[in-house]
Amino acid sequence: MGRILLIVAAVIVGLMLLGPILGFAFTLLKWALIIGGIAFAAMFVTKWVKTNSEPRRQP
């Protein structure tokens, strides 16, 4: 009987800890995606500005 209660208590504690751990993991993922999106946009803009600022050659 004691072993069963210990297992049930461990499962309950595990589920209680799972929420904050998953929340933290998804927060890290969200910020990684935001920073990656900003870096990608900055790279795209710099390449676009660089190609548009080159003088055009007249044939």
PQR file with spaces between the fields and no chain letter, atoms N, CA, C, O and H, PARSE charges and radii, in Angstrom:
ATOM       1  N    MET     1       0.825   -1.201    0.000 -0.4000 1.5000
ATOM       2  CA   MET     1       0.000    0.000    0.000 -0.0000 2.0000
ATOM       3  C    MET     1       0.868    1.263    0.000  0.5500 1.7000
ATOM       4  O    MET     1       0.565    2.233   -0.695 -0.5500 1.4000
ATOM       5  N    GLY     2       1.930    1.240    0.773 -0.4000 1.5000
ATOM       6  CA   GLY     2       2.810    2.401    0.841 -0.0000 2.0000
ATOM       7  C    GLY     2       3.511    2.666   -0.472  0.5500 1.7000
ATOM       8  O    GLY     2       3.723    3.817   -0.854 -0.5500 1.4000
ATOM       9  H    GLY     2       2.176    0.452    1.337  0.4000 1.0000
ATOM      10  N    ARG     3       3.876    1.580   -1.172 -0.4000 1.5000
ATOM      11  CA   ARG     3       4.564    1.735   -2.457 -0.0000 2.0000
ATOM      12  C    ARG     3       3.637    2.357   -3.495  0.5500 1.7000
ATOM      13  O    ARG     3       4.069    3.180   -4.302 -0.5500 1.4000
ATOM      14  H    ARG     3       3.704    0.645   -0.862  0.4000 1.0000
ATOM      15  N    ILE     4       2.372    1.969   -3.477 -0.4000 1.5000
ATOM      16  CA   ILE     4       1.405    2.516   -4.431 -0.0000 2.0000
ATOM      17  C    ILE     4       1.206    4.010   -4.177  0.5500 1.7000
ATOM      18  O    ILE     4       1.170    4.802   -5.119 -0.5500 1.4000
ATOM      19  H    ILE     4       2.021    1.301   -2.822  0.4000 1.0000
ATOM      20  N    LEU     5       1.079    4.393   -2.910 -0.4000 1.5000
ATOM      21  CA   LEU     5       0.919    5.814   -2.588 -0.0000 2.0000
ATOM      22  C    LEU     5       2.152    6.613   -2.992  0.5500 1.7000
ATOM      23  O    LEU     5       2.036    7.751   -3.448 -0.5500 1.4000
ATOM      24  H    LEU     5       1.109    3.749   -2.145  0.4000 1.0000
ATOM      25  N    LEU     6       3.330    6.020   -2.825 -0.4000 1.5000
ATOM      26  CA   LEU     6       4.559    6.698   -3.225 -0.0000 2.0000
ATOM      27  C    LEU     6       4.599    6.903   -4.736  0.5500 1.7000
ATOM      28  O    LEU     6       5.014    7.963   -5.206 -0.5500 1.4000
ATOM      29  H    LEU     6       3.424    5.096   -2.454  0.4000 1.0000
ATOM      30  N    ILE     7       4.174    5.904   -5.493 -0.4000 1.5000
ATOM      31  CA   ILE     7       4.141    6.023   -6.957 -0.0000 2.0000
ATOM      32  C    ILE     7       3.128    7.085   -7.381  0.5500 1.7000
ATOM      33  O    ILE     7       3.408    7.891   -8.268 -0.5500 1.4000
ATOM      34  H    ILE     7       3.838    5.043   -5.111  0.4000 1.0000
ATOM      35  N    VAL     8       1.951    7.089   -6.750 -0.4000 1.5000
ATOM      36  CA   VAL     8       0.927    8.083   -7.073 -0.0000 2.0000
ATOM      37  C    VAL     8       1.429    9.484   -6.743  0.5500 1.7000
ATOM      38  O    VAL     8       1.225   10.417   -7.519 -0.5500 1.4000
ATOM      39  H    VAL     8       1.723    6.434   -6.029  0.4000 1.0000
ATOM      40  N    ALA     9       2.084    9.634   -5.596 -0.4000 1.5000
ATOM      41  CA   ALA     9       2.622   10.941   -5.218 -0.0000 2.0000
ATOM      42  C    ALA     9       3.702   11.387   -6.200  0.5500 1.7000
ATOM      43  O    ALA     9       3.766   12.564   -6.554 -0.5500 1.4000
ATOM      44  H    ALA     9       2.250    8.876   -4.966  0.4000 1.0000
ATOM      45  N    ALA    10       4.550   10.460   -6.645 -0.4000 1.5000
ATOM      46  CA   ALA    10       5.595   10.798   -7.607 -0.0000 2.0000
ATOM      47  C    ALA    10       4.987   11.224   -8.940  0.5500 1.7000
ATOM      48  O    ALA    10       5.482   12.156   -9.574 -0.5500 1.4000
ATOM      49  H    ALA    10       4.498    9.503   -6.358  0.4000 1.0000
ATOM      50  N    VAL    11       3.933   10.560   -9.367 -0.4000 1.5000
ATOM      51  CA   VAL    11       3.267   10.929  -10.620 -0.0000 2.0000
ATOM      52  C    VAL    11       2.640   12.320  -10.499  0.5500 1.7000
ATOM      53  O    VAL    11       2.741   13.128  -11.422 -0.5500 1.4000
ATOM      54  H    VAL    11       3.531    9.803   -8.853  0.4000 1.0000
ATOM      55  N    ILE    12       2.000   12.598   -9.376 -0.4000 1.5000
ATOM      56  CA   ILE    12       1.373   13.908   -9.184 -0.0000 2.0000
ATOM      57  C    ILE    12       2.428   15.013   -9.162  0.5500 1.7000
ATOM      58  O    ILE    12       2.248   16.058   -9.787 -0.5500 1.4000
ATOM      59  H    ILE    12       1.918   11.941   -8.627  0.4000 1.0000
ATOM      60  N    VAL    13       3.530   14.784   -8.444 -0.4000 1.5000
ATOM      61  CA   VAL    13       4.601   15.779   -8.399 -0.0000 2.0000
ATOM      62  C    VAL    13       5.206   15.961   -9.791  0.5500 1.7000
ATOM      63  O    VAL    13       5.515   17.084  -10.191 -0.5500 1.4000
ATOM      64  H    VAL    13       3.677   13.935   -7.936  0.4000 1.0000
ATOM      65  N    GLY    14       5.374   14.860  -10.530 -0.4000 1.5000
ATOM      66  CA   GLY    14       5.907   14.952  -11.890 -0.0000 2.0000
ATOM      67  C    GLY    14       5.012   15.774  -12.801  0.5500 1.7000
ATOM      68  O    GLY    14       5.496   16.579  -13.596 -0.5500 1.4000
ATOM      69  H    GLY    14       5.123   13.948  -10.205  0.4000 1.0000
ATOM      70  N    LEU    15       3.712   15.569  -12.684 -0.4000 1.5000
ATOM      71  CA   LEU    15       2.777   16.344  -13.505 -0.0000 2.0000
ATOM      72  C    LEU    15       2.760   17.816  -13.095  0.5500 1.7000
ATOM      73  O    LEU    15       2.609   18.697  -13.941 -0.5500 1.4000
ATOM      74  H    LEU    15       3.320   14.915  -12.037  0.4000 1.0000
ATOM      75  N    MET    16       2.916   18.082  -11.794 -0.4000 1.5000
ATOM      76  CA   MET    16       2.958   19.471  -11.342 -0.0000 2.0000
ATOM      77  C    MET    16       4.208   20.178  -11.855  0.5500 1.7000
ATOM      78  O    MET    16       4.157   21.368  -12.163 -0.5500 1.4000
ATOM      79  H    MET    16       3.039   17.366  -11.106  0.4000 1.0000
ATOM      80  N    LEU    17       5.312   19.475  -11.950 -0.4000 1.5000
ATOM      81  CA   LEU    17       6.550   20.078  -12.448 -0.0000 2.0000
ATOM      82  C    LEU    17       6.581   20.157  -13.969  0.5500 1.7000
ATOM      83  O    LEU    17       7.309   20.971  -14.535 -0.5500 1.4000
ATOM      84  H    LEU    17       5.353   18.508  -11.700  0.4000 1.0000
ATOM      85  N    LEU    18       5.797   19.318  -14.629 -0.4000 1.5000
ATOM      86  CA   LEU    18       5.807   19.285  -16.090 -0.0000 2.0000
ATOM      87  C    LEU    18       5.281   20.589  -16.688  0.5500 1.7000
ATOM      88  O    LEU    18       5.780   21.032  -17.723 -0.5500 1.4000
ATOM      89  H    LEU    18       5.206   18.656  -14.169  0.4000 1.0000
ATOM      90  N    GLY    19       4.293   21.207  -16.065 -0.4000 1.5000
ATOM      91  CA   GLY    19       3.718   22.450  -16.578 -0.0000 2.0000
ATOM      92  C    GLY    19       4.730   23.579  -16.682  0.5500 1.7000
ATOM      93  O    GLY    19       4.918   24.136  -17.764 -0.5500 1.4000
ATOM      94  H    GLY    19       3.888   20.848  -15.225  0.4000 1.0000
ATOM      95  N    PRO    20       5.385   23.928  -15.584 -0.5600 1.5000
ATOM      96  CA   PRO    20       6.381   25.007  -15.671  0.2800 2.0000
ATOM      97  C    PRO    20       7.552   24.675  -16.590  0.5500 1.7000
ATOM      98  O    PRO    20       8.070   25.559  -17.273 -0.5500 1.4000
ATOM      99  N    ILE    21       7.972   23.418  -16.614 -0.4000 1.5000
ATOM     100  CA   ILE    21       9.098   23.040  -17.481 -0.0000 2.0000
ATOM     101  C    ILE    21       8.710   23.196  -18.947  0.5500 1.7000
ATOM     102  O    ILE    21       9.485   23.729  -19.741 -0.5500 1.4000
ATOM     103  H    ILE    21       7.551   22.700  -16.060  0.4000 1.0000
ATOM     104  N    LEU    22       7.517   22.734  -19.309 -0.4000 1.5000
ATOM     105  CA   LEU    22       7.059   22.898  -20.695 -0.0000 2.0000
ATOM     106  C    LEU    22       6.844   24.373  -21.031  0.5500 1.7000
ATOM     107  O    LEU    22       7.155   24.807  -22.140 -0.5500 1.4000
ATOM     108  H    LEU    22       6.887   22.301  -18.663  0.4000 1.0000
ATOM     109  N    GLY    23       6.320   25.136  -20.089 -0.4000 1.5000
ATOM     110  CA   GLY    23       6.140   26.566  -20.324 -0.0000 2.0000
ATOM     111  C    GLY    23       7.464   27.261  -20.584  0.5500 1.7000
ATOM     112  O    GLY    23       7.561   28.105  -21.475 -0.5500 1.4000
ATOM     113  H    GLY    23       6.067   24.784  -19.188  0.4000 1.0000
ATOM     114  N    PHE    24       8.485   26.913  -19.810 -0.4000 1.5000
ATOM     115  CA   PHE    24       9.808   27.506  -20.003 -0.0000 2.0000
ATOM     116  C    PHE    24      10.386   27.098  -21.352  0.5500 1.7000
ATOM     117  O    PHE    24      10.976   27.923  -22.049 -0.5500 1.4000
ATOM     118  H    PHE    24       8.407   26.228  -19.086  0.4000 1.0000
ATOM     119  N    ALA    25      10.221   25.825  -21.725 -0.4000 1.5000
ATOM     120  CA   ALA    25      10.754   25.349  -23.005 -0.0000 2.0000
ATOM     121  C    ALA    25      10.077   26.066  -24.173  0.5500 1.7000
ATOM     122  O    ALA    25      10.745   26.463  -25.129 -0.5500 1.4000
ATOM     123  H    ALA    25       9.742   25.155  -21.158  0.4000 1.0000
ATOM     124  N    PHE    26       8.763   26.233  -24.100 -0.4000 1.5000
ATOM     125  CA   PHE    26       8.069   26.910  -25.189 -0.0000 2.0000
ATOM     126  C    PHE    26       8.384   28.405  -25.221  0.5500 1.7000
ATOM     127  O    PHE    26       8.375   29.015  -26.290 -0.5500 1.4000
ATOM     128  H    PHE    26       8.221   25.911  -23.324  0.4000 1.0000
ATOM     129  N    THR    27       8.663   28.996  -24.064 -0.4000 1.5000
ATOM     130  CA   THR    27       9.086   30.395  -24.042 -0.0000 2.0000
ATOM     131  C    THR    27      10.436   30.554  -24.736  0.5500 1.7000
ATOM     132  O    THR    27      10.635   31.486  -25.514 -0.5500 1.4000
ATOM     133  H    THR    27       8.671   28.500  -23.195  0.4000 1.0000
ATOM     134  N    LEU    28      11.365   29.635  -24.449 -0.4000 1.5000
ATOM     135  CA   LEU    28      12.663   29.677  -25.127 -0.0000 2.0000
ATOM     136  C    LEU    28      12.500   29.497  -26.630  0.5500 1.7000
ATOM     137  O    LEU    28      13.153   30.185  -27.416 -0.5500 1.4000
ATOM     138  H    LEU    28      11.203   28.878  -23.817  0.4000 1.0000
ATOM     139  N    LEU    29      11.626   28.569  -27.033 -0.4000 1.5000
ATOM     140  CA   LEU    29      11.387   28.342  -28.460 -0.0000 2.0000
ATOM     141  C    LEU    29      10.793   29.586  -29.110  0.5500 1.7000
ATOM     142  O    LEU    29      11.175   29.954  -30.221 -0.5500 1.4000
ATOM     143  H    LEU    29      11.096   28.010  -26.395  0.4000 1.0000
ATOM     144  N    LYS    30       9.860   30.233  -28.419 -0.4000 1.5000
ATOM     145  CA   LYS    30       9.236   31.443  -28.965 -0.0000 2.0000
ATOM     146  C    LYS    30      10.276   32.533  -29.194  0.5500 1.7000
ATOM     147  O    LYS    30      10.290   33.163  -30.251 -0.5500 1.4000
ATOM     148  H    LYS    30       9.550   29.935  -27.517  0.4000 1.0000
ATOM     149  N    TRP    31      11.146   32.760  -28.216 -0.4000 1.5000
ATOM     150  CA   TRP    31      12.151   33.804  -28.358 -0.0000 2.0000
ATOM     151  C    TRP    31      13.185   33.446  -29.412  0.5500 1.7000
ATOM     152  O    TRP    31      13.690   34.324  -30.112 -0.5500 1.4000
ATOM     153  H    TRP    31      11.135   32.247  -27.357  0.4000 1.0000
ATOM     154  N    ALA    32      13.503   32.159  -29.531 -0.4000 1.5000
ATOM     155  CA   ALA    32      14.443   31.744  -30.579 -0.0000 2.0000
ATOM     156  C    ALA    32      13.847   32.016  -31.958  0.5500 1.7000
ATOM     157  O    ALA    32      14.553   32.462  -32.862 -0.5500 1.4000
ATOM     158  H    ALA    32      13.093   31.446  -28.962  0.4000 1.0000
ATOM     159  N    LEU    33      12.559   31.750  -32.122 -0.4000 1.5000
ATOM     160  CA   LEU    33      11.907   32.019  -33.406 -0.0000 2.0000
ATOM     161  C    LEU    33      11.828   33.520  -33.690  0.5500 1.7000
ATOM     162  O    LEU    33      12.013   33.941  -34.831 -0.5500 1.4000
ATOM     163  H    LEU    33      11.985   31.388  -31.388  0.4000 1.0000
ATOM     164  N    ILE    34      11.558   34.322  -32.674 -0.4000 1.5000
ATOM     165  CA   ILE    34      11.493   35.776  -32.867 -0.0000 2.0000
ATOM     166  C    ILE    34      12.856   36.317  -33.269  0.5500 1.7000
ATOM     167  O    ILE    34      12.961   37.092  -34.220 -0.5500 1.4000
ATOM     168  H    ILE    34      11.408   33.980  -31.747  0.4000 1.0000
ATOM     169  N    ILE    35      13.905   35.915  -32.549 -0.4000 1.5000
ATOM     170  CA   ILE    35      15.256   36.400  -32.864 -0.0000 2.0000
ATOM     171  C    ILE    35      15.697   35.900  -34.237  0.5500 1.7000
ATOM     172  O    ILE    35      16.325   36.642  -34.992 -0.5500 1.4000
ATOM     173  H    ILE    35      13.820   35.286  -31.776  0.4000 1.0000
ATOM     174  N    GLY    36      15.374   34.651  -34.566 -0.4000 1.5000
ATOM     175  CA   GLY    36      15.709   34.123  -35.885 -0.0000 2.0000
ATOM     176  C    GLY    36      14.984   34.864  -36.996  0.5500 1.7000
ATOM     177  O    GLY    36      15.566   35.128  -38.048 -0.5500 1.4000
ATOM     178  H    GLY    36      14.863   34.048  -33.952  0.4000 1.0000
ATOM     179  N    GLY    37      13.724   35.201  -36.773 -0.4000 1.5000
ATOM     180  CA   GLY    37      12.972   35.961  -37.769 -0.0000 2.0000
ATOM     181  C    GLY    37      13.539   37.353  -37.983  0.5500 1.7000
ATOM     182  O    GLY    37      13.608   37.836  -39.113 -0.5500 1.4000
ATOM     183  H    GLY    37      13.251   34.987  -35.918  0.4000 1.0000
ATOM     184  N    ILE    38      13.945   37.997  -36.897 -0.4000 1.5000
ATOM     185  CA   ILE    38      14.556   39.327  -37.016 -0.0000 2.0000
ATOM     186  C    ILE    38      15.883   39.237  -37.757  0.5500 1.7000
ATOM     187  O    ILE    38      16.180   40.079  -38.605 -0.5500 1.4000
ATOM     188  H    ILE    38      13.889   37.605  -35.979  0.4000 1.0000
ATOM     189  N    ALA    39      16.686   38.217  -37.441 -0.4000 1.5000
ATOM     190  CA   ALA    39      17.977   38.055  -38.121 -0.0000 2.0000
ATOM     191  C    ALA    39      17.774   37.771  -39.608  0.5500 1.7000
ATOM     192  O    ALA    39      18.508   38.297  -40.444 -0.5500 1.4000
ATOM     193  H    ALA    39      16.444   37.533  -36.752  0.4000 1.0000
ATOM     194  N    PHE    40      16.782   36.942  -39.944 -0.4000 1.5000
ATOM     195  CA   PHE    40      16.499   36.640  -41.347 -0.0000 2.0000
ATOM     196  C    PHE    40      16.033   37.890  -42.086  0.5500 1.7000
ATOM     197  O    PHE    40      16.449   38.136  -43.218 -0.5500 1.4000
ATOM     198  H    PHE    40      16.186   36.514  -39.265  0.4000 1.0000
ATOM     199  N    ALA    41      15.170   38.679  -41.449 -0.4000 1.5000
ATOM     200  CA   ALA    41      14.689   39.908  -42.086 -0.0000 2.0000
ATOM     201  C    ALA    41      15.836   40.892  -42.295  0.5500 1.7000
ATOM     202  O    ALA    41      15.917   41.540  -43.339 -0.5500 1.4000
ATOM     203  H    ALA    41      14.832   38.479  -40.530  0.4000 1.0000
ATOM     204  N    ALA    42      16.718   41.007  -41.312 -0.4000 1.5000
ATOM     205  CA   ALA    42      17.860   41.916  -41.453 -0.0000 2.0000
ATOM     206  C    ALA    42      18.779   41.460  -42.582  0.5500 1.7000
ATOM     207  O    ALA    42      19.277   42.283  -43.349 -0.5500 1.4000
ATOM     208  H    ALA    42      16.653   40.481  -40.464  0.4000 1.0000
ATOM     209  N    MET    43      19.004   40.149  -42.687 -0.4000 1.5000
ATOM     210  CA   MET    43      19.847   39.623  -43.759 -0.0000 2.0000
ATOM     211  C    MET    43      19.208   39.901  -45.124  0.5500 1.7000
ATOM     212  O    MET    43      19.894   40.289  -46.069 -0.5500 1.4000
ATOM     213  H    MET    43      18.599   39.479  -42.064  0.4000 1.0000
ATOM     214  N    PHE    44      17.889   39.699  -45.218 -0.4000 1.5000
ATOM     215  CA   PHE    44      17.185   39.935  -46.471 -0.0000 2.0000
ATOM     216  C    PHE    44      17.257   41.408  -46.863  0.5500 1.7000
ATOM     217  O    PHE    44      17.497   41.729  -48.027 -0.5500 1.4000
ATOM     218  H    PHE    44      17.331   39.384  -44.450  0.4000 1.0000
ATOM     219  N    VAL    45      17.053   42.297  -45.903 -0.4000 1.5000
ATOM     220  CA   VAL    45      17.074   43.734  -46.197 -0.0000 2.0000
ATOM     221  C    VAL    45      18.469   44.173  -46.620  0.5500 1.7000
ATOM     222  O    VAL    45      18.600   44.954  -47.563 -0.5500 1.4000
ATOM     223  H    VAL    45      16.858   42.035  -44.958  0.4000 1.0000
ATOM     224  N    THR    46      19.511   43.696  -45.955 -0.4000 1.5000
ATOM     225  CA   THR    46      20.868   44.106  -46.333 -0.0000 2.0000
ATOM     226  C    THR    46      21.226   43.600  -47.722  0.5500 1.7000
ATOM     227  O    THR    46      21.874   44.314  -48.487 -0.5500 1.4000
ATOM     228  H    THR    46      19.405   43.062  -45.189  0.4000 1.0000
ATOM     229  N    LYS    47      20.820   42.386  -48.061 -0.4000 1.5000
ATOM     230  CA   LYS    47      21.091   41.890  -49.419 -0.0000 2.0000
ATOM     231  C    LYS    47      20.299   42.682  -50.452  0.5500 1.7000
ATOM     232  O    LYS    47      20.807   42.971  -51.536 -0.5500 1.4000
ATOM     233  H    LYS    47      20.294   41.805  -47.439  0.4000 1.0000
ATOM     234  N    TRP    48      19.061   43.034  -50.124 -0.4000 1.5000
ATOM     235  CA   TRP    48      18.226   43.783  -51.057 -0.0000 2.0000
ATOM     236  C    TRP    48      18.792   45.184  -51.268  0.5500 1.7000
ATOM     237  O    TRP    48      18.825   45.674  -52.397 -0.5500 1.4000
ATOM     238  H    TRP    48      18.649   42.800  -49.244  0.4000 1.0000
ATOM     239  N    VAL    49      19.233   45.827  -50.200 -0.4000 1.5000
ATOM     240  CA   VAL    49      19.811   47.168  -50.319 -0.0000 2.0000
ATOM     241  C    VAL    49      21.117   47.107  -51.095  0.5500 1.7000
ATOM     242  O    VAL    49      21.398   47.990  -51.906 -0.5500 1.4000
ATOM     243  H    VAL    49      19.205   45.428  -49.283  0.4000 1.0000
ATOM     244  N    LYS    50      21.915   46.077  -50.856 -0.4000 1.5000
ATOM     245  CA   LYS    50      23.206   45.960  -51.539 -0.0000 2.0000
ATOM     246  C    LYS    50      23.008   45.768  -53.048  0.5500 1.7000
ATOM     247  O    LYS    50      23.744   46.355  -53.841 -0.5500 1.4000
ATOM     248  H    LYS    50      21.687   45.360  -50.198  0.4000 1.0000
ATOM     249  N    THR    51      22.029   44.958  -53.451 -0.4000 1.5000
ATOM     250  CA   THR    51      21.812   44.739  -54.885 -0.0000 2.0000
ATOM     251  C    THR    51      21.194   45.968  -55.543  0.5500 1.7000
ATOM     252  O    THR    51      21.445   46.220  -56.722 -0.5500 1.4000
ATOM     253  H    THR    51      21.431   44.482  -52.806  0.4000 1.0000
ATOM     254  N    ASN    52      20.394   46.735  -54.814 -0.4000 1.5000
ATOM     255  CA   ASN    52      19.774   47.927  -55.396 -0.0000 2.0000
ATOM     256  C    ASN    52      20.702   49.126  -55.402  0.5500 1.7000
ATOM     257  O    ASN    52      20.465   50.073  -56.152 -0.5500 1.4000
ATOM     258  H    ASN    52      20.190   46.531  -53.857  0.4000 1.0000
ATOM     259  N    SER    53      21.745   49.118  -54.595 -0.4000 1.5000
ATOM     260  CA   SER    53      22.639   50.277  -54.548 -0.0000 2.0000
ATOM     261  C    SER    53      23.773   50.176  -55.561  0.5500 1.7000
ATOM     262  O    SER    53      24.495   51.150  -55.769 -0.5500 1.4000
ATOM     263  H    SER    53      21.937   48.349  -53.985  0.4000 1.0000
ATOM     264  N    GLU    54      23.944   49.023  -56.192 -0.4000 1.5000
ATOM     265  CA   GLU    54      24.996   48.894  -57.206 -0.0000 2.0000
ATOM     266  C    GLU    54      24.622   49.724  -58.431  0.5500 1.7000
ATOM     267  O    GLU    54      23.460   49.729  -58.838 -0.5500 1.4000
ATOM     268  H    GLU    54      23.357   48.231  -56.023  0.4000 1.0000
ATOM     269  N    PRO    55      25.580   50.421  -59.022 -0.5600 1.5000
ATOM     270  CA   PRO    55      25.260   51.205  -60.229  0.2800 2.0000
ATOM     271  C    PRO    55      24.902   50.272  -61.390  0.5500 1.7000
ATOM     272  O    PRO    55      25.509   49.220  -61.594 -0.5500 1.4000
ATOM     273  N    ARG    56      23.913   50.699  -62.117 -0.4000 1.5000
ATOM     274  CA   ARG    56      23.481   49.879  -63.250 -0.0000 2.0000
ATOM     275  C    ARG    56      24.358   50.187  -64.462  0.5500 1.7000
ATOM     276  O    ARG    56      24.661   51.345  -64.748 -0.5500 1.4000
ATOM     277  H    ARG    56      23.420   51.553  -61.950  0.4000 1.0000
ATOM     278  N    ARG    57      24.750   49.150  -65.155 -0.4000 1.5000
ATOM     279  CA   ARG    57      25.611   49.329  -66.334 -0.0000 2.0000
ATOM     280  C    ARG    57      24.747   49.552  -67.569  0.5500 1.7000
ATOM     281  O    ARG    57      23.762   48.849  -67.792 -0.5500 1.4000
ATOM     282  H    ARG    57      24.503   48.209  -64.922  0.4000 1.0000
ATOM     283  N    GLN    58      25.129   50.525  -68.350 -0.4000 1.5000
ATOM     284  CA   GLN    58      24.422   50.779  -69.596 -0.0000 2.0000
ATOM     285  C    GLN    58      25.150   50.052  -70.720  0.5500 1.7000
ATOM     286  O    GLN    58      26.370   50.171  -70.839 -0.5500 1.4000
ATOM     287  H    GLN    58      25.929   51.096  -68.168  0.4000 1.0000
ATOM     288  N    PRO    59      24.437   49.314  -71.534 -0.5600 1.5000
ATOM     289  CA   PRO    59      25.117   48.601  -72.643  0.2800 2.0000
ATOM     290  C    PRO    59      25.573   49.528  -73.751  0.5500 1.7000
ATOM     291  O    PRO    59      26.153   49.073  -74.737 -0.5500 1.4000
